[in-house]
Amino acid sequence: MRCPWCGHEQDRVVDSRTTESGAAVRRRRQCLSCSRRFTTFERMEVVGLTVIKRDGAKEAFDRAKLIAGVAKAIKNRPVTEQQVANLADRVEEKLRRRGPAVTTQEVGIEVLGQLRRLDDVAYLRFASVYKDFQELTDFEREVGILLQKRDTAAAPKAGTRSRTRA
C-alpha cells in the first residue's frame, strides 16, 4: 500500500478490525518511511452474474427486472415490499451459488419456488406467464399441484397422535 503522504510503498499493519457486519476489513497502517498512519478498507468484490436467455444471448443479472416481474404477480395481494425484497435476496443468493452464469429457466424456477412459499395466487400468476399457460387445464393442473402439496404438508406424520387433555 502506498503512503498517501510520502508515497513510500512499504508499511506495517498496526490494527485490523471487521466493519459493516463483517463485509469489510478496516486496517490502520503505519508508513515505514515517514511513520505517519493511515487507514485502508478491504471489501469483497461482488462477482457479476450473467443470465443466458433462451436464444443463447447473455445479459447481466438485473435485480430490478426480477422485482418488476414479481411485482406484477403480487398486485393486489397481501405481500409487502420487504417480503419482495427478501424474496429477491434469496433468489439472487441461490443463483450466485450456482455460478457466474445461469439460465432464464433457473431464474424462473427459483422465483416460482420462493413465490409458492409466499403467496399461492402470486405463484399462479407468475407461473401462468413463465410456463406460458394456454388453456384452463393448465391452471387446473397447477392448482391441483398446489393443493396436493398443501394437503401433504397439513397431514399429520405417520405414527403421531394428537393428545387431548380432559
FENGI-V913714 format. One record per backbone hydrogen bond with DSSP energy under -0.5 kcal/mol. NH is the residue of the N-H (numbers start at 1). CO is the residue of the C=O. E is the energy in kcal/mol with one decimal. If there is no record, write none. Layout:
BEGIN
nh:NH co:CO e:E
nh:NH co:CO e:E
END
This chain:
BEGIN
nh:3 co:8 e:-2.8
nh:7 co:3 e:-1.3
nh:12 co:30 e:-2.2
nh:14 co:12 e:-0.5
nh:14 co:28 e:-3.2
nh:15 co:28 e:-1.4
nh:17 co:26 e:-2.4
nh:19 co:24 e:-2.7
nh:22 co:19 e:-0.6
nh:23 co:19 e:-0.6
nh:23 co:20 e:-1.4
nh:24 co:19 e:-1.8
nh:25 co:42 e:-2.2
nh:26 co:17 e:-3.7
nh:27 co:25 e:-0.5
nh:27 co:40 e:-3.1
nh:28 co:15 e:-2.8
nh:29 co:27 e:-0.5
nh:29 co:38 e:-3.3
nh:30 co:12 e:-2.6
nh:31 co:36 e:-2.8
nh:32 co:10 e:-2.2
nh:35 co:31 e:-1.0
nh:38 co:29 e:-2.2
nh:40 co:27 e:-2.7
nh:42 co:25 e:-2.4
nh:44 co:23 e:-0.9
nh:50 co:100 e:-3.3
nh:51 co:59 e:-3.5
nh:52 co:50 e:-0.5
nh:52 co:102 e:-3.2
nh:53 co:51 e:-0.7
nh:53 co:57 e:-3.2
nh:56 co:53 e:-1.9
nh:59 co:51 e:-2.0
nh:61 co:49 e:-3.3
nh:63 co:61 e:-0.6
nh:66 co:62 e:-1.7
nh:67 co:63 e:-2.6
nh:68 co:64 e:-2.2
nh:69 co:65 e:-2.0
nh:70 co:66 e:-2.1
nh:71 co:67 e:-2.7
nh:72 co:68 e:-1.6
nh:73 co:69 e:-1.3
nh:74 co:70 e:-1.9
nh:75 co:72 e:-0.6
nh:77 co:74 e:-2.3
nh:79 co:77 e:-2.3
nh:84 co:80 e:-1.7
nh:85 co:81 e:-2.6
nh:86 co:82 e:-2.5
nh:87 co:83 e:-2.3
nh:88 co:84 e:-2.7
nh:89 co:85 e:-2.2
nh:90 co:86 e:-2.4
nh:91 co:87 e:-2.6
nh:92 co:88 e:-2.7
nh:93 co:89 e:-2.6
nh:94 co:90 e:-2.3
nh:95 co:91 e:-2.4
nh:96 co:92 e:-2.4
nh:97 co:93 e:-1.5
nh:98 co:94 e:-0.8
nh:98 co:95 e:-0.7
nh:99 co:95 e:-0.8
nh:99 co:96 e:-0.6
nh:102 co:50 e:-2.8
nh:104 co:52 e:-1.9
nh:107 co:103 e:-1.9
nh:108 co:104 e:-2.7
nh:109 co:105 e:-2.6
nh:110 co:106 e:-2.0
nh:111 co:107 e:-2.4
nh:112 co:108 e:-2.6
nh:113 co:109 e:-2.3
nh:114 co:110 e:-2.0
nh:115 co:111 e:-2.9
nh:116 co:112 e:-2.4
nh:117 co:113 e:-1.0
nh:118 co:114 e:-1.1
nh:119 co:115 e:-3.0
nh:123 co:119 e:-2.3
nh:124 co:120 e:-2.4
nh:125 co:121 e:-2.4
nh:126 co:122 e:-2.6
nh:127 co:123 e:-3.0
nh:128 co:124 e:-2.3
nh:129 co:125 e:-1.1
nh:130 co:126 e:-3.1
nh:131 co:127 e:-3.0
nh:132 co:129 e:-0.7
nh:133 co:128 e:-2.1
nh:138 co:135 e:-1.1
nh:139 co:135 e:-0.9
nh:140 co:136 e:-2.4
nh:141 co:137 e:-2.5
nh:142 co:138 e:-1.9
nh:143 co:139 e:-2.8
nh:144 co:140 e:-2.5
nh:145 co:141 e:-1.9
nh:146 co:142 e:-2.2
nh:147 co:143 e:-2.9
nh:148 co:144 e:-2.4
nh:149 co:145 e:-2.2
nh:150 co:146 e:-2.3
nh:151 co:147 e:-2.7
nh:152 co:148 e:-2.2
nh:153 co:149 e:-2.1
nh:154 co:150 e:-2.1
nh:155 co:151 e:-1.6
nh:160 co:157 e:-1.7
END
